Amino acid sequence: MGDQSARNPSLENLDVLVGDWDMELSGASFLPDPDDKVLGHAGFEWIEGGALFLMRHGESPPPSPPLARWVIGRDQASPDYKAFYFDDRGVSRIYEMSFADGLWRLWRNTPDFSQRFEGQLSEDHDAVMAHWEKSFDGESWEQDFNVIYRRRR
């Protein structure tokens, strides 16, 4: 993992997320019953000696969330991050991301499918309450799903 001094300083505020988390997905339009809750796992860690940040999540088989990896980096001249996403369905996307004062946002605007995420980190840093929205025209937004991350102890 490399020593702490080697970490990319433009990513240092993400350190609060490092660790293993339980993930609960609900209100999902893609589940047979929108009242269903699906449980999974998420983990955050430093990679490449602290140069980049990795989020991994999901479980198998469906209806669990897909197994996915997010590699997060940042241009030190920009306040926002880039999050490169790939999952076991073969879906590959690039999101813009911000993370400041406990508010975590991800967004992606493309002509045929846009998404946005907003999550709030709890004061004790042990939970993130979040939701995803989707749009097929970039103007009309609808609920995609809710997600709660709870830090494993």
N, C-alpha and C positions, 0 to 999 in steps of 0.2 A: 504494500500500500504506500510506501514512501513515508518520510517523516512530515510532520505537520508544516514545517517551514517551507516545504516544497509545493504546497498546495497553491493552485491558481488563486491569487488574491481577489480577482474579479468574481469568484464564485463563493467566497468564504461565508456569505450569509446563508447559503444552503446547508451548512453544517448542522443546523438545528433539525434537519430531516433525517440525518444518518441513523440507520437502524432498521429493524424489522417491524412491520406494521400489519395488523389485521385489516382487511378491506371488506366493507359491506356495501353492496350495490343494490339500489332499490329504485322503484318508479321508472323502470326501463321500458321504453316503447318496444324494444326488440325481444322482450321476454313474453312467453305465452300468457301470463297473467301479470299485469303491471303492479299488483300487490306483492308479488314474489320478492324475496330477498335472496341475494346470492352472495356467498362468502368467498373470500379469496385471501391472498397474501400480497404484500408489497414490501419491497426493500429498497433502501437508498444507500449508496456507497460511493466513495471516491475511487476512480480508476486512473490508470496511467500515472501513478505516483501523485495523484491529486490534480492533474491537469484538467480532468473532465469529471463530470458527475453522472452517475448512472442510477436510473430508477427502473426496477423490474417489477412486473406484477402479473397476476393471473393465476389460473389453475386450469386443469383439464379434468374431465371433458366438459363440453357445453352442458348446461347453459352458463357455466362459469365464465368470467371474463377471459378473453384470449390471453395466451402467454405473450407478453410484450416487453420490449426494452425501449427505454428512452435514454439517449445520450444527450447531456445538457452541457452547453458551453456558452461563452459570452465574449464579445469583442470588448476589450476594456474601455473603449471610447464610447460605448453605448450603454444606456441604463437597462436595456432588455436583453434577454437570453434567446438562444435558439435551442429548441428541443427536437431532436431527430427521433422519430418513432418508427418502430417496426414490430409486427406481431406475427403469430404463427398462421394467420390466414393469408399472409403475403401482403398485407397492407403496409404501405410505407408513406409517411407524412412528415412534414416539417411544420412545427408550430413556433409562434412567437411566444415568449414567456416573460412574466415579471414576478418578482417575489420581494416584497418590502413590507415592513411593519406587520408581518403575519398574514398579509393578504397575498394569495398565490393566484395568478391568472395565466391561462394559456388561451391562445386564439389562432385560428387558421381561416383565412378567407380565400376561397377558390370559387370559380363560377358555378360549379355543380354541387358542391358540398362544403359548407363552412361549419365550424364548431367554435364554441367558446366555453371555458371552464373558469369557475371562480370558487376558491376554497379559503376558508378562514382557519388559521392555526390557533388552537386554544392557548390561553395564557400560560398554562403549565407545559405547553409544547408536546402534549401527549395525544392530541386528536386534531384532525382536520375535517371540518364539515364542508362539503362541496357539492356542486352540481354542474352538469354539462348541459348545454343547449346546442341545437343544430338548426341549420338553415339550408334549403336547397336553392335559394335564389339570392342569398346574402342580405335580404331585407326582412323577411318574415322568419321569426325565431320561435322554436318550440322546445319544450322539455325533451331532453334525450335521456338522462338518468341522474340520480343522486348517488353520491359516494361518500362514505365516512371511513377515514383511516384512523385506527387506534393503535398507538404504540404498544408493542409486545414487551412485557416485563420479564 
